[in-house]
């Protein structure tokens, strides 16, 4: 739900979302409130909440309209790693997917 809110409000894209970038902890409340598309939504936590980490490949549009992102084409070593691992090979494909234009969606 939080990703949908971020995408709607700020054109947020994580771009590296996998199990290693999701932190889970016990919830402090039985519900969480969101506002999406002008509607207030209450979601049961079922005792757990999740938080995202590692925003290196993320982008968003600030409230002033500017794009915020890291130009990862300046650091090609970021995409190196052991051959054959799914996560590493996916990271190695990212520069091709964005054609070195990290501001694009």
GULUMTOR-998077 format. One record per atom (N, C-alpha, C): residue in three letters; atom name; x, y, z. Coordinates in pm, whole numbers. Atoms other than C-alpha are relative to their C-alpha. Example, Ala and Ser with C-alpha at 12.3 -4.5 7.8 and 13.67 -1.06 7.14 Angstrom:
2
   voza   rolo       xx       yy       zz
    Ala      N       89     -119        0
    Ala     CA     1230     -450      780
    Ala      C       90      120        0
    Ser      N      -82     -119       -6
    Ser     CA     1367     -106      714
    Ser      C      -77      109       73
//
This chain:
105
   voza   rolo       xx       yy       zz
    Unk      N       83     -118        0
    Unk     CA        0        0        0
    Unk      C       88      126        0
    Unk      N      -88     -117       -6
    Unk     CA      282      239       86
    Unk      C       64       27     -136
    Unk      N      -57      -20      134
    Unk     CA      437      182     -258
    Unk      C     -101       68      -93
    Unk      N      103      -62       83
    Unk     CA      107      272     -425
    Unk      C      -16      148       35
    Unk      N       11     -140      -43
    Unk     CA       83      592     -218
    Unk      C      121       80      -50
    Unk      N     -120      -68       48
    Unk     CA      445      685     -302
    Unk      C        1       20     -149
    Unk      N        5      -12      145
    Unk     CA      391      617     -669
    Unk      C     -100      108      -41
    Unk      N      102     -100       34
    Unk     CA       75      827     -679
    Unk      C       46      141       38
    Unk      N      -34     -133      -50
    Unk     CA      208     1117     -471
    Unk      C      127       57      -60
    Unk      N     -132      -50       39
    Unk     CA      569     1139     -592
    Unk      C       61      -71     -121
    Unk      N      -52       80      111
    Unk     CA      602      908     -894
    Unk      C      118      -87       46
    Unk      N     -109       77      -60
    Unk     CA      823      696     -664
    Unk      C       13     -136      -67
    Unk      N      -35      134       49
    Unk     CA      996      387     -807
    Unk      C      119      -48       80
    Unk      N     -112       53      -78
    Unk     CA     1218      169     -589
    Unk      C      108      -55      -93
    Unk      N      -87       54      104
    Unk     CA     1376      -16     -886
    Unk      C       97     -109       46
    Unk      N      -86      110      -47
    Unk     CA     1554     -274     -668
    Unk      C      -71      -72      114
    Unk      N       79       58     -107
    Unk     CA     1275     -427     -464
    Unk      C        8     -153       -5
    Unk      N       -7      145      -18
    Unk     CA     1352     -782     -350
    Unk      C        2      -26      149
    Unk      N       15       36     -141
    Unk     CA     1331     -971      -21
    Unk      C      111       58       87
    Unk      N     -110      -54      -79
    Unk     CA     1671     -840       92
    Unk      C      -14      147       33
    Unk      N       22     -142      -24
    Unk     CA     1544     -481       80
    Unk      C     -130       28       72
    Unk      N      123      -16      -80
    Unk     CA     1235     -539      295
    Unk      C       30      -45      142
    Unk      N      -19       30     -142
    Unk     CA     1265     -523      672
    Unk      C     -138      -17       64
    Unk      N      128       29      -63
    Unk     CA      983     -675      879
    Unk      C       17        5      151
    Unk      N       -4       -7     -146
    Unk     CA      905     -606     1243
    Unk      C     -141       -8       56
    Unk      N      131        4      -65
    Unk     CA      625     -640     1495
    Unk      C      -66      138      -10
    Unk      N       75     -126       14
    Unk     CA      355     -377     1446
    Unk      C      -33       59      136
    Unk      N       36      -70     -124
    Unk     CA      292     -117     1714
    Unk      C     -150       19        9
    Unk      N      144      -23        5
    Unk     CA      -72      -91     1607
    Unk      C      -66     -110      -83
    Unk      N       67      104       79
    Unk     CA     -330     -337     1473
    Unk      C      -39       45     -141
    Unk      N       34      -51      133
    Unk     CA     -398     -110     1173
    Unk      C       95      114      -39
    Unk      N      -76     -112       55
    Unk     CA     -222      142      950
    Unk      C      -93       76      -93
    Unk      N       85      -83       84
    Unk     CA     -394      433      776
    Unk      C       77       58     -118
    Unk      N      -57      -55      122
    Unk     CA     -322      544      419
    Unk      C     -103       88      -68
    Unk      N       90      -77       86
    Unk     CA     -468      795      178
    Unk      C       46      -23     -143
    Unk      N      -34       34      138
    Unk     CA     -476      682     -184
    Unk      C     -115       41      -91
    Unk      N       99      -48       96
    Unk     CA     -657      847     -474
    Unk      C     -116       72       69
    Unk      N       99      -80      -70
    Unk     CA     -838     1077     -231
    Unk      C      -85      -76      101
    Unk      N       78       80      -95
    Unk     CA     -972      794      -16
    Unk      C       87      -43      117
    Unk      N      -68       50     -120
    Unk     CA     -873      711      342
    Unk      C      -21     -150        8
    Unk      N        4      146       -5
    Unk     CA     -787      342      375
    Unk      C       65      -46      129
    Unk      N      -57       59     -121
    Unk     CA     -729      144      693
    Unk      C       31     -146      -31
    Unk      N      -46      135       31
    Unk     CA     -527     -178      658
    Unk      C       39      -70      129
    Unk      N      -40       81     -115
    Unk     CA     -495     -453      918
    Unk      C      147      -38      -15
    Unk      N     -143       35        6
    Unk     CA     -129     -515     1005
    Unk      C       23     -149       23
    Unk      N      -17      140      -37
    Unk     CA     -186     -873     1125
    Unk      C      125      -19       85
    Unk      N     -110        8      -94
    Unk     CA       83     -794     1381
    Unk      C      138       31      -58
    Unk      N     -129      -24       63
    Unk     CA      359     -707     1131
    Unk      C       -4      126      -86
    Unk      N      -17     -110       95
    Unk     CA      485     -402      942
    Unk      C      129      -22      -78
    Unk      N     -118       13       85
    Unk     CA      739     -377      663
    Unk      C       55      138      -32
    Unk      N      -67     -124       39
    Unk     CA      992     -106      578
    Unk      C       97      -32     -113
    Unk      N      -94       17      111
    Unk     CA     1191      -68      257
    Unk      C      133       65       34
    Unk      N     -134      -57      -14
    Unk     CA     1565       -5      254
    Unk      C       67        2     -136
    Unk      N      -84       -8      120
    Unk     CA     1833       62      -10
    Unk      C      -71       71     -115
    Unk      N       64      -82      102
    Unk     CA     1707      345     -224
    Unk      C       99       48     -107
    Unk      N     -104      -39       94
    Unk     CA     2021      362     -441
    Unk      C      -53       14     -143
    Unk      N       51       -2      137
    Unk     CA     1834      286     -765
    Unk      C     -134       71      -12
    Unk      N      133      -62        0
    Unk     CA     1517      474     -669
    Unk      C       -2      136      -69
    Unk      N       21     -135       51
    Unk     CA     1374      786     -824
    Unk      C     -136       47       47
    Unk      N      129      -60      -32
    Unk     CA     1094     1024     -735
    Unk      C       -1      143      -48
    Unk      N       15     -140       37
    Unk     CA      959     1364     -826
    Unk      C      -29       76      129
    Unk      N       17      -77     -124
    Unk     CA      995     1617     -543
    Unk      C     -126       85       -8
    Unk      N      119      -85       -3
    Unk     CA      712     1842     -435
    Unk      C       15      125      -85
    Unk      N      -24     -115       87
    Unk     CA      877     2120     -638
    Unk      C        7      -40     -148
    Unk      N        4       47      138
    Unk     CA      864     1903     -952
    Unk      C      132      -51      -54
    Unk      N     -130       49       47
    Unk     CA     1233     1812     -975
    Unk      C       12     -151       23
    Unk      N      -26      142      -18
    Unk     CA     1346     1452    -1023
    Unk      C      116      -20       96
    Unk      N     -108       34      -93
    Unk     CA     1556     1305     -744
    Unk      C       39     -146      -27
    Unk      N      -51      134       31
    Unk     CA     1773     1004     -834
    Unk      C      152        5        3
    Unk      N     -146       11       13
    Unk     CA     2132      881     -836
    Unk      C       32      -40     -142
    Unk      N      -42       37      134
    Unk     CA     2301      870    -1174
    Unk      C       96     -118       12
    Unk      N      -80      120      -25
    Unk     CA     2423      513    -1143
    Unk      C       93      -35     -115
    Unk      N      -93       26      110
    Unk     CA     2594      517    -1482
    Unk      C      139       52       34
    Unk      N     -129      -52      -43
    Unk     CA     2874      706    -1304
    Unk      C       78     -101       84
    Unk      N      -64      101      -85
    Unk     CA     2951      392    -1097
    Unk      C      -23     -140      -57
    Unk      N       24      130       64
    Unk     CA     2971       87    -1329
    Unk      C       36     -119       90
    Unk      N      -36      110      -91
    Unk     CA     3132     -124    -1051
    Unk      C     -118      -43       87
    Unk      N      119       32      -78
    Unk     CA     2797     -113     -872
    Unk      C      -71     -122      -56
    Unk      N       72      108       67
    Unk     CA     2671     -369    -1125
    Unk      C       85     -123      -23
    Unk      N      -85      118       13
    Unk     CA     2956     -617    -1097
    Unk      C      -27      -95      115
    Unk      N       22       99     -103
    Unk     CA     2933     -938     -900
    Unk      C       18     -139      -58
    Unk      N      -18      138       48
    Unk     CA     2952    -1318     -924
    Unk      C      -99      -33     -111
    Unk      N       84       41      112
    Unk     CA     2817    -1456    -1251
    Unk      C      -92     -114       45
    Unk      N       91      110      -25
    Unk     CA     2514    -1684    -1238
    Unk      C     -101       24      111
    Unk      N       97      -28     -105
    Unk     CA     2338    -1534     -936
    Unk      C     -111       88      -59
    Unk      N      113      -70       60
    Unk     CA     1988    -1413    -1029
    Unk      C        2      148       35
    Unk      N        3     -141      -41
    Unk     CA     2006    -1092     -826
    Unk      C      112       79      -67
    Unk      N     -113      -69       63
    Unk     CA     2350    -1003     -965
    Unk      C      -27       20     -149
    Unk      N       25      -14      144
    Unk     CA     2247    -1072    -1326
    Unk      C     -110      103      -26
    Unk      N      103     -102       14
    Unk     CA     1936     -859    -1278
    Unk      C       60      139       16
    Unk      N      -67     -129      -18
    Unk     CA     2150     -573    -1143
    Unk      C       84       36     -121
    Unk      N      -84      -27      116
    Unk     CA     2380     -610    -1441
    Unk      C      -83       42     -120
    Unk      N       88      -39      111
    Unk     CA     2081     -568    -1676
    Unk      C      -61      139       20
    Unk      N       64     -129      -26
    Unk     CA     1957     -247    -1509
    Unk      C       50      113      -89
    Unk      N      -44     -111       87
    Unk     CA     2183       -7    -1703
    Unk      C      -58      -12     -141
    Unk      N       59       18      132
    Unk     CA     2052     -159    -2029
    Unk      C     -148       37        0
    Unk      N      144      -29       -8
    Unk     CA     1690     -130    -1915
    Unk      C      -27      148        0
    Unk      N       20     -144       -8
    Unk     CA     1730      239    -1844
    Unk      C       83       76     -102
    Unk      N      -83      -62      105
    Unk     CA     1967      307    -2136
    Unk      C       88      112       56
    Unk      N      -86      -95      -70
    Unk     CA     2189      492    -1888
    Unk      C      -71      130       34
    Unk      N       78     -118      -35
    Unk     CA     1908      746    -1831
    Unk      C      -79      -31      127
    Unk      N       58       40     -128
    Unk     CA     1834      693    -1462
    Unk      C     -117       87       42
    Unk      N      112      -85      -37
    Unk     CA     1582      976    -1451
    Unk      C     -132      -48      -63
    Unk      N      122       44       70
    Unk     CA     1336      796    -1681
    Unk      C      -79      -99       85
    Unk      N       84       95      -72
    Unk     CA     1046      592    -1555
    Unk      C      -32     -119      -88
//
